[in-house]
Amino acid sequence: MEIIPDEIYVNITLREYQKRGENKKDIETIKNTFLENCRAIGLPDSVISIFSFTGYNNYYSFKKRKKDPDMQSSITYQVKFKSSELMDKLVEKLDDEATQNFIIVNTSHSKMTEFRRQLKIKAVQAAKDKGIYLTEAVSERLGEAITIIEPDESKNNLYFANRLVSNNAYSQTNLSFRDSSGNENEPGQQIDFKKIRLRYEVSVVFGLK
């Protein structure tokens, strides 16, 4: 089964900055502006989490800042988007100077458990269909199922999730991505996500009549 992802995980790194002749834009102001922009496009707080943080609340960074007052604090948020359209809306609102990276780290689907169940049912039905025509070839009849065995999914590559990673930093007003095949999309183009491919197997033993 191939499905279009509806869970797109993006890491966004924000950092303090100071323009010539202006006061430093501190991390608290940058954080608050970023969260306000997320809410403005309809992203609830539940899809936003802190991935990493260096700054006033970090003891090591606090000591370094005492020695180097110009040290810039940074924070990385992980945001779960439902679509690339929402990503585009947030990109338009980002502070170009503060945003250091905008990296797609993973894609998934909210109904993965349901899809897994559907595929396993289809796999058992396919096993029965195959059993019928194979037994007919030797003039036998397919009996009841004796065992149904699911392979250990932790040891088998039965689920292939699409992973998209970009090594390109968000820079000024341009944002570029590399898809999983290594092709770079031009800035401003709609981002297309490769479909997630799911595959499950079962082993069924039938009796013969």
PyMOL commands that set and color helices and strands:
alter all, ss='L'
color gray80, all
select helices_A, chain A and resi 27-40+45-47+59-67+84-93+112-136
alter helices_A, ss='H'
color red, helices_A
select strands_A, chain A and resi 2-3+7-15+48-54+74-81+99-108+142-149+159-160+196-198+203-208
alter strands_A, ss='S'
color yellow, strands_A
deselect
rebuild
show_as cartoon
